[in-house]
């Protein structure tokens, strides 16, 4: 199955490692350091047309983990993933 993150970006659900609320998760210094390092390494893909509300951590088979910033809330993304898995 696939998950639409917004901005015309769709990812395979089997590659998703985590879906996190950006406000809550970024309160941790470790999460901020992780996101900063991913940005420096060019592994952050911003698909948000406005301020991002969540991030999705994905790992492909042969590529390093990518972080997608989405304007959709983590609750909306999880609801979409659950709905799609039962269709």
Backbone as a printed PyTorch tensor [residue, N CA C, xyz], in Angstrom:
tensor([[[ 0.8340, -1.1710,  0.0000],
         [ 0.0000,  0.0000,  0.0000],
         [ 0.8900,  1.2500,  0.0000]],

        [[ 0.2650,  2.3770, -0.2370],
         [ 0.9760,  3.6500, -0.3230],
         [ 0.3020,  4.6820,  0.5710]],

        [[ 1.0820,  5.6480,  0.9950],
         [ 0.5770,  6.7300,  1.8270],
         [ 0.8820,  8.0580,  1.1640]],

        [[-0.1580,  8.8770,  1.0000],
         [-0.0040, 10.2090,  0.4190],
         [ 0.3660, 11.1810,  1.5310]],

        [[ 1.5240, 11.8210,  1.4000],
         [ 2.0270, 12.7370,  2.4260],
         [ 1.6360, 14.1840,  2.1920]],

        [[ 1.0670, 14.4740,  1.0280],
         [ 0.7800, 15.8520,  0.6430],
         [ 1.8030, 16.2960, -0.3790]],

        [[ 1.5060, 17.3780, -1.0550],
         [ 2.4370, 17.9060, -2.0540],
         [ 2.6850, 16.9600, -3.2080]],

        [[ 1.7620, 16.0440, -3.4580],
         [ 1.9160, 15.1030, -4.5590],
         [ 2.9090, 13.9830, -4.2980]],

        [[ 3.3160, 13.7950, -3.0480],
         [ 4.2920, 12.7610, -2.7080],
         [ 3.5810, 11.5600, -2.0880]],

        [[ 3.8740, 10.3950, -2.6450],
         [ 3.3060,  9.1390, -2.1680],
         [ 4.4640,  8.1940, -1.8730]],

        [[ 4.3990,  7.5230, -0.7210],
         [ 5.4710,  6.5980, -0.3450],
         [ 4.8830,  5.2260, -0.0230]],

        [[ 5.6500,  4.1630, -0.2300],
         [ 5.1810,  2.8250,  0.1410],
         [ 5.1140,  2.6940,  1.6690]],

        [[ 4.0260,  2.1600,  2.1730],
         [ 3.8560,  2.0440,  3.6260],
         [ 4.8700,  1.0910,  4.2570]],

        [[ 5.3660,  0.1140,  3.5050],
         [ 6.3240, -0.8320,  4.0850],
         [ 7.6770, -0.1750,  4.3690]],

        [[ 7.9230,  1.0220,  3.8340],
         [ 9.1760,  1.7300,  4.0990],
         [ 9.0940,  2.6550,  5.3160]],

        [[ 7.8990,  2.8370,  5.8750],
         [ 7.7130,  3.7660,  6.9940],
         [ 8.2260,  3.1440,  8.2890]],

        [[ 9.1210,  3.8700,  8.9410],
         [ 9.6380,  3.4570, 10.2430],
         [ 8.9200,  4.1780, 11.3770]],

        [[ 8.5620,  5.4550, 11.1560],
         [ 7.9150,  6.2410, 12.2010],
         [ 7.1490,  7.4050, 11.5810]],

        [[ 6.0620,  7.7680, 12.2450],
         [ 5.3070,  8.9780, 11.9130],
         [ 5.2320,  9.7760, 13.2080]],

        [[ 5.7850, 10.9850, 13.2080],
         [ 5.9150, 11.7660, 14.4410],
         [ 5.3300, 13.1530, 14.3000]],

        [[ 4.7390, 13.6280, 15.3810],
         [ 4.2780, 15.0050, 15.4700],
         [ 5.5090, 15.8900, 15.6370]],

        [[ 5.6770, 16.8570, 14.7850],
         [ 6.8900, 17.6730, 14.7920],
         [ 7.0250, 18.5010, 16.0640]],

        [[ 5.9280, 19.0750, 16.5640],
         [ 6.0080, 19.8870, 17.7810],
         [ 6.4130, 19.0590, 18.9900]],

        [[ 5.7590, 17.9230, 19.1700],
         [ 6.0600, 17.0960, 20.3430],
         [ 7.4350, 16.4490, 20.2500]],

        [[ 7.7600, 15.9020, 19.0960],
         [ 9.0330, 15.1890, 18.9480],
         [10.2240, 16.1280, 18.9990]],

        [[10.0790, 17.3370, 18.4850],
         [11.2220, 18.2500, 18.4510],
         [11.5070, 18.8930, 19.8040]],

        [[10.7040, 18.5740, 20.8150],
         [11.0230, 19.0780, 22.1520],
         [12.2060, 18.3100, 22.7500]],

        [[12.5100, 17.1500, 22.1960],
         [13.6550, 16.3620, 22.6420],
         [14.9270, 16.8310, 21.9290]],

        [[15.9970, 17.0260, 22.6840],
         [17.2480, 17.4690, 22.0630],
         [17.8080, 16.3990, 21.1250]],

        [[17.5430, 15.1360, 21.4020],
         [18.0300, 14.0600, 20.5310],
         [17.3070, 14.0730, 19.1820]],

        [[16.0160, 14.3250, 19.2130],
         [15.2590, 14.3960, 17.9600],
         [15.7010, 15.5980, 17.1450]],

        [[15.8990, 16.7390, 17.8100],
         [16.3740, 17.9290, 17.1030],
         [17.7380, 17.6680, 16.4720]],

        [[18.6230, 16.9950, 17.2000],
         [19.9510, 16.6740, 16.6650],
         [19.8390, 15.7160, 15.4770]],

        [[18.9480, 14.7360, 15.5690],
         [18.7380, 13.8090, 14.4650],
         [18.2450, 14.5380, 13.2210]],

        [[17.2420, 15.4110, 13.3870],
         [16.6960, 16.1530, 12.2530],
         [17.7330, 17.1070, 11.6600]],

        [[18.5290, 17.7430, 12.5040],
         [19.5810, 18.6420, 12.0300],
         [20.6070, 17.8700, 11.1980]],

        [[21.0060, 16.7010, 11.6960],
         [21.9950, 15.8940, 10.9660],
         [21.4180, 15.3910,  9.6400]],

        [[20.1680, 14.9540,  9.6570],
         [19.5280, 14.4980,  8.4100],
         [19.4690, 15.6410,  7.4010]],

        [[19.1980, 16.8530,  7.8710],
         [19.1510, 18.0350,  6.9860],
         [20.5360, 18.2920,  6.3900]],

        [[21.5620, 18.2330,  7.2090],
         [22.9280, 18.4660,  6.7410],
         [23.3610, 17.4170,  5.7190]],

        [[22.8710, 16.1990,  5.8740],
         [23.2290, 15.1130,  4.9640],
         [22.3430, 15.0590,  3.7230]],

        [[21.3910, 15.9700,  3.6360],
         [20.5120, 16.0260,  2.4720],
         [19.4710, 14.9250,  2.4350]],

        [[19.0880, 14.4190,  3.6020],
         [18.1050, 13.3490,  3.6670],
         [16.7150, 13.8220,  4.0750]],

        [[16.4990, 15.1390,  4.1050],
         [15.1940, 15.6910,  4.4530],
         [14.4940, 16.1570,  3.1830]],

        [[13.2590, 15.7040,  3.0100],
         [12.4400, 16.0960,  1.8680],
         [11.2350, 16.8540,  2.4140]],

        [[11.1650, 18.1310,  2.0950],
         [10.0520, 18.9580,  2.5770],
         [ 8.9380, 18.9430,  1.5380]],

        [[ 7.8290, 18.2750,  1.8590],
         [ 6.6870, 18.2160,  0.9550],
         [ 5.5710, 19.1390,  1.4330]],

        [[ 5.8330, 19.9040,  2.4800],
         [ 4.8400, 20.8180,  3.0460],
         [ 4.8050, 22.1170,  2.2550]],

        [[ 3.6180, 22.5370,  1.8870],
         [ 3.4550, 23.8260,  1.2230],
         [ 3.3880, 24.9500,  2.2450]],

        [[ 3.1180, 24.6010,  3.4840],
         [ 3.0200, 25.5440,  4.5850],
         [ 3.9570, 25.0340,  5.6860]],

        [[ 3.7510, 25.4490,  6.9040],
         [ 4.5740, 24.9610,  8.0040],
         [ 4.3440, 23.4660,  8.2100]],

        [[ 5.4070, 22.6850,  8.3390],
         [ 5.2340, 21.2500,  8.5570],
         [ 4.6820, 20.9580,  9.9520]],

        [[ 3.8170, 19.9420, 10.0280],
         [ 3.2260, 19.5300, 11.2990],
         [ 3.7650, 18.1790, 11.7570]],

        [[ 4.2880, 17.4010, 10.8130],
         [ 4.7600, 16.0720, 11.1600],
         [ 5.9510, 15.6990, 10.2930]],

        [[ 6.6230, 14.6420, 10.7230],
         [ 7.6550, 14.0810,  9.8590],
         [ 7.5110, 12.5640,  9.8270]],

        [[ 7.8960, 12.0070,  8.6840],
         [ 7.8020, 10.5700,  8.4630],
         [ 9.2070, 10.0700,  8.1610]],

        [[ 9.6540,  9.1110,  8.9350],
         [10.9740,  8.5210,  8.7490],
         [10.7970,  7.2550,  7.9180]],

        [[11.5020,  7.1930,  6.7930],
         [11.3890,  6.0650,  5.8610],
         [12.7580,  5.4870,  5.5550]],

        [[12.7970,  4.1840,  5.3980],
         [14.0380,  3.5090,  5.0130],
         [13.7530,  2.6000,  3.8380]],

        [[14.4760,  2.8200,  2.7600],
         [14.3720,  1.9530,  1.5960],
         [15.3330,  0.7920,  1.7210]],

        [[15.2730, -0.1250,  0.7900],
         [16.1430, -1.2960,  0.8290],
         [17.6060, -0.9400,  0.6280]],

        [[17.8730, -0.0480, -0.3180],
         [19.2710,  0.2380, -0.6510],
         [19.6760,  1.6900, -0.3940]],

        [[18.7760,  2.4960,  0.1170],
         [19.0970,  3.9060,  0.3310],
         [19.0810,  4.2290,  1.8170]],

        [[19.7970,  5.2970,  2.2170],
         [19.7500,  5.7030,  3.6250],
         [18.3590,  6.2270,  3.9790]],

        [[18.0620,  6.2550,  5.2580],
         [16.7480,  6.7030,  5.7260],
         [16.4860,  8.1380,  5.2980]],

        [[15.2630,  8.3940,  4.8620],
         [14.8300,  9.7310,  4.4850],
         [13.8200, 10.2330,  5.4920]],

        [[13.7930, 11.5430,  5.6780],
         [12.8230, 12.1930,  6.5420],
         [11.9590, 13.0910,  5.6700]],

        [[10.6630, 12.8240,  5.6580],
         [ 9.7200, 13.6500,  4.9060],
         [ 9.0030, 14.5680,  5.8790]],

        [[ 9.0270, 15.8680,  5.6090],
         [ 8.2680, 16.8370,  6.3890],
         [ 6.9390, 17.0520,  5.6990]],

        [[ 5.8480, 16.9120,  6.4510],
         [ 4.5140, 17.0150,  5.8760],
         [ 3.6960, 18.0670,  6.6000]],

        [[ 2.8240, 18.7280,  5.8570],
         [ 1.9310, 19.7130,  6.4670],
         [ 0.7260, 19.0360,  7.1120]],

        [[ 0.5550, 17.7340,  6.8800],
         [-0.5400, 16.9880,  7.4860],
         [-0.1450, 16.5590,  8.8920]],

        [[-1.1060, 16.4780,  9.7760],
         [-0.8090, 16.0640, 11.1440],
         [-0.4790, 14.5740, 11.1740]],

        [[ 0.2180, 14.1610, 12.2070],
         [ 0.5640, 12.7520, 12.3470],
         [-0.6960, 11.8990, 12.4920]],

        [[-1.7200, 12.4320, 13.1620],
         [-2.9840, 11.7010, 13.3140],
         [-3.6440, 11.4720, 11.9570]],

        [[-3.6130, 12.4670, 11.0880],
         [-4.1950, 12.3220,  9.7530],
         [-3.4250, 11.2910,  8.9430]],

        [[-2.1060, 11.3360,  9.0050],
         [-1.2970, 10.3690,  8.2610],
         [-1.5430,  8.9460,  8.7600]],

        [[-1.6170,  8.7720, 10.0650],
         [-1.8770,  7.4410, 10.6060],
         [-3.2640,  6.9470, 10.2210]],

        [[-4.2450,  7.8300, 10.2530],
         [-5.6070,  7.4560,  9.8540],
         [-5.6340,  7.0350,  8.3870]],

        [[-4.9180,  7.7620,  7.5400],
         [-4.8390,  7.3940,  6.1210],
         [-4.1770,  6.0370,  5.9410]],

        [[-3.1190,  5.7830,  6.6780],
         [-2.4140,  4.5070,  6.5620],
         [-3.3020,  3.3570,  7.0240]],

        [[-4.0400,  3.5510,  8.1060],
         [-4.9280,  2.5090,  8.6060],
         [-6.0860,  2.2630,  7.6420]],

        [[-6.6530,  3.3130,  7.0880],
         [-7.7580,  3.1860,  6.1620],
         [-7.3300,  2.4580,  4.9040]],

        [[-6.1840,  2.8140,  4.3760],
         [-5.6920,  2.1960,  3.1510],
         [-5.3580,  0.7250,  3.3430]],

        [[-4.9460,  0.3410,  4.5510],
         [-4.5390, -1.0440,  4.7640],
         [-5.7210, -2.0120,  4.7890]],

        [[-6.9350, -1.4900,  4.9810],
         [-8.1040, -2.3620,  5.0330],
         [-8.8950, -2.3880,  3.7430]],

        [[-8.4810, -1.6290,  2.7420],
         [-9.2310, -1.5840,  1.4890],
         [-8.8120, -2.6910,  0.5560]]])
